[in-house]
Amino acid sequence: MAPLNIITFGGSRNIGYLASVRLLEQGATVTFLLRSLSVFHNDQTIQKFVKSGSARLVKGDALVESDVRAAWDAAGVVDAAICSIGAVPEGFSVTKGIIIKPYNLCTQTMLNILCTMPTYPDAPQPKLIFQSSIGVTPAAFASLPLLAKLVFLMLGMPARDKAATERVIAHCAGWHWDPKKDGEPTVDMFGEGWKERSGLPAPGTLKHVLVVHAGILTDGRCKAEEGKGQGYRVSETECGSWISRKDAAHFMVEILTRRWDEYENKRVNVTY
């Protein structure tokens, strides 16, 4: 298989970063959209790939549609996009949980990604992986064990943002969305008339997508590399509560490079 050409949104840290480094180490080219290029100035791992030309750093904000379009243009013909955007918490409210600004960061980023996603005359539509979380819809939350429920009650804004992003993906992919089970995010998450936004894929035309519901994240080791089986569980129903960021990244890369046909157009949970 030829080396992959990847674009990463949210690749400056955590799962997006870990997955991108894995892909680079396997010979892929990765384009990062970064609000500040200085985030990698002292990162010797990334700088090694920048010097070789396999890591491309594009300055821009994923909340700005023109910046996202510029990143796609800089990347060239892309095999896959990874979106693992996440905000640094700015506070905590008893009634609202964790506070992030903007409160619809993932949702607006995904709308920008989809509205600017290129079409290629001689290549397939890029694959898309979105890193979501377990427990973000009413039905998923109800199936969590008590301890996990307590954690997710504190998430507040980030959980609602992830759910709204999944709603956008489901609309474009033509997936069934049940308001009772999946919830129906408020219109302020998307903006009025979001379904008619210029460039947004029509229902059923987003063909190659995977939503990854990662468990509650830890900074633990990558169990999948320890030679003890897969290291984590994957299921279309809730299957656990925790996973390390390293194992979540391992799963994403494993799917992109070896097992895409098994998981395309699914919403899966990845936990221990």
PyMOL commands that set and color helices and strands:
alter all, ss='L'
color gray80, all
select helices_A, chain A and resi 14-25+37-40+44-52+65-75+105-116+138-142+146-155+157-173+179-182+187-189+194-196+223-225+245-263
alter helices_A, ss='H'
color red, helices_A
select strands_A, chain A and resi 5-9+29-34+55-59+80-83+91-93+97-99+127-133+209-214+216-218+233-235+242-244+266-271
alter strands_A, ss='S'
color yellow, strands_A
deselect
rebuild
show_as cartoon
